[in-house]
Amino acid sequence: MVLVNLQLKIKPDVRDEFISWFHSVLPDTRSYDGCSELNACDLLGDENAVEVISRWESKAHYDKYLAWREETGTLDTLASYLAAEPEFRFLEVNLHI
């Protein structure tokens, strides 16, 4: 199991437009093969920061999903809203602890 933390810094002048667009694409992520949980969060103290935390069966599932988003142009649309490059953090869930 893998947790993905996607950190986004949104351009202040397009934040409301971004939120509307982002909510329209999240259902496809939630229903994508291998995704078992998805949460979009505001970062307290920074209204232009959005963090997406999702749980995937494996990194391979997430990589396949991300390739699909690239093919469909979703990542280009996302980039148009961003003030900085997105940051990805991948965490392996260790069930032995």
C-alpha positions in Angstrom: 0.0 0.0 0.0 1.3 3.5 -0.9 0.2 6.9 0.3 0.8 9.7 -2.2 1.0 13.3 -0.9 0.7 15.8 -3.8 1.6 19.3 -2.7 0.2 22.1 -4.9 0.8 25.9 -4.8 -2.1 27.7 -6.6 -1.8 31.1 -8.3 -3.9 33.4 -6.0 -5.8 35.0 -8.9 -7.2 31.6 -10.2 -7.8 29.8 -6.9 -11.6 29.8 -7.1 -11.5 28.6 -10.7 -9.0 25.9 -9.8 -11.1 24.6 -6.9 -14.1 24.3 -9.2 -12.1 22.5 -11.9 -10.3 20.3 -9.4 -13.6 19.1 -7.9 -14.8 18.2 -11.4 -11.8 15.8 -11.9 -11.6 14.2 -8.5 -14.3 11.6 -9.1 -12.3 10.0 -11.9 -9.3 9.7 -9.5 -11.4 8.2 -6.8 -12.8 5.6 -9.2 -9.5 4.8 -10.9 -8.2 1.2 -10.5 -6.0 1.0 -7.4 -7.2 4.1 -5.7 -8.8 3.3 -2.3 -8.9 6.8 -0.8 -8.5 10.4 -1.9 -8.6 13.6 0.2 -8.0 17.1 -1.0 -7.0 19.4 1.9 -6.3 23.1 2.4 -3.1 23.8 4.2 -3.9 25.8 7.3 -2.3 29.2 7.2 -1.9 29.2 3.4 -5.1 29.5 1.3 -3.1 29.0 -1.9 -1.7 25.6 -0.9 -3.6 22.4 -1.6 -2.4 19.0 -0.6 -3.9 15.8 -2.0 -3.4 12.7 0.0 -4.4 9.4 -1.7 -4.0 5.7 -0.9 -3.1 3.3 -3.7 -2.7 -0.5 -3.9 0.8 0.1 -5.3 3.1 2.8 -6.8 2.6 1.0 -10.1 -1.1 1.7 -9.9 -0.4 5.4 -9.2 2.1 5.6 -12.0 -0.4 4.1 -14.5 -3.0 6.7 -13.2 -0.5 9.6 -13.6 0.3 8.5 -17.2 -3.4 8.4 -18.0 -3.7 12.0 -16.6 -0.8 13.0 -18.8 -2.4 11.5 -21.9 -5.7 13.2 -21.3 -4.1 16.6 -20.9 -5.2 16.9 -17.2 -1.7 17.6 -16.1 -1.3 20.5 -18.5 -4.5 22.0 -17.2 -3.3 21.5 -13.7 0.0 23.2 -14.5 -1.8 26.3 -15.8 -3.2 26.9 -12.3 0.1 26.4 -10.4 2.5 29.1 -9.1 5.2 26.4 -8.6 6.0 22.9 -9.7 4.0 20.3 -7.9 5.8 18.2 -5.3 5.1 14.5 -4.9 5.9 12.4 -1.8 5.4 8.7 -1.8 5.1 6.8 1.5 5.0 3.1 1.8 2.5 1.9 4.4 4.4 -0.4 6.7 1.9 -2.8 8.4 4.7 -4.4 10.5 5.0 -1.5 12.9 
